[in-house]
Amino acid sequence: MKSRNSGFAFFFCRRKVKWEQEQNRQRRGAGGEITMLGVWRERWRQSLRAYDTAIWIRVLGTALTSITNFMMRPYLVLYLHDRMEGSVLLPMLIVGLPPLCGMLVNLYGGTLSDRYGRKPIMLISLWIQAVCMLGYMLSSEI
């Protein structure tokens, strides 16, 4: 007597075999040999699948934040230099202190995340960062 799930299992096994055949076909070049591009593509896919989605969201968020900071800081220094009648030290302190404070706070971030949990600490830090960026945006005087 046939079990009820054997049809489903056969369908998914057949589908997996077709998928593996397609992957092998993509890895091979026109002459049937395995190309380096196919091997690297497969390694790239495996490395992407190796990590959880939450980690990739964190990586993307960190990359976007870093890119915007790197884009904003040179113009902020020039803007502050013009607004402060040629002062050099004060704009450099204003732009240089947030990364320095970030390095010092990161030393204690691990301890705080161990004590209170990773998610609350990350959410609090994102809110603090959002408030700081809002302060940059809404400030009318230096």
N, C-alpha and C positions, 0 to 999 in steps of 0.2 A: 504494500500500500504506500502510495506517495504522500509525503508530508505536504502541508499547505504552503510552507515557505520555500520549497525547493525551486519553484518557478522564479521567485524573486531572487534567490541566491544565484541561480543560473544567469538571470538577466544582469545582475550587478557584476558577476565574475566576467561575463562576456564583455560588458562595458569596460571593465578595468583592463582586460586584455587589449581591447581596441585602443584605449587611451595609451597604454604602454607601447603599442605598435606605432602609434602616431608620434609619441615622444622619440622613439628610436629613429623614425623616419626624419624627424626634424633635426636630430643630431647628425645625421649622415648627409654628406654632400651629394652632388649630382652623380658621381661615380660609385656611390655606395659606401665610401669610407667615412669614418667618424671625423668631423672637423673640429678644430679647436674652438670655434665659435659656438658650436653645439654643446661642447663640454663645458665651456664657461657659462653659457646660458643656463645649463642644468645646475651647475654649482651655485649660481646666483639665485635661482628659484629655491633651491634647498636651503640656502642661508636665510632667505626671506621667510620661509615657512618655519624655520627653527625657533623663532621668537614669537611671543604672544602679541596680539594686536595692541594691547595697552602699551607695550614697550615701543612699538612703532609710532603710536600717537605721541608719546612722550618725546621721542627722537625728533619727530616732525615739529612739534611745538617748540622745542629747544632750538632747532635750526632756524625757524622763522623768527623767534625772539632775538637770536644772535645776529641774524642778517639785518633786521631792522635797527638794532643797536649800532651795528657797524656802519649802516647807512646814515644814521642820525647824528652820531657823535662828531664827525668832522665839521658838519654844517652848524652844529650847536656851538662848537668852539669859535668858529668865525662869527656867528651871530653875537655871542656873548662878548667877544673881543670888540666888536663895533659898539655894542651897547654900553660897555664899561670904559669908554674913551681910551682904548689902547692898553688896558691892563692885561698882562699875560698870565700872571700867577692865578688870579681868581677863576678865570674860565677853565684853566687846566685842573684846578682843584674840584670845580663843580663837575667836570666831565670825568675826572679820574677817581673820585671817591666812591661812586657806586660799584665799580668792579672790585675795589679794595675791600669795601664792606661786604660784598658778596663772597669774597674769599674767606673773610673772617667768620661770617655766618655759616658758611658751608662746613667749617670745622665742627660746629655744634649741631648741624642739621642731622647727621647720622644718629647722634645720641637722642635727639628729640624724636626722630622717626622710630627709633627702637622703643622709646618710652610710650609715645602716644599713637603710634601707627603711621604707616607711610601715607595713606590717602589723606587724612586730615592735615598733615603737615604740607603736603603738596598743594592742597586746595587753599590753605592759608597763604602760602607763598605766592600762588598765582593771584590771589586777591590783592595782596600787598603790591605785587608788581603792576597790576592793573591800576591801582590807586596812584602809584608813582607816575605811570605813563599819563594818566588823566591829569595829574598835577602839572606835568610838562606841557600838556596840551592847553590847559586852561590858564596858565600863569600869564599875567599881563606885565608884571614888573619883575626885575631881577633882585 
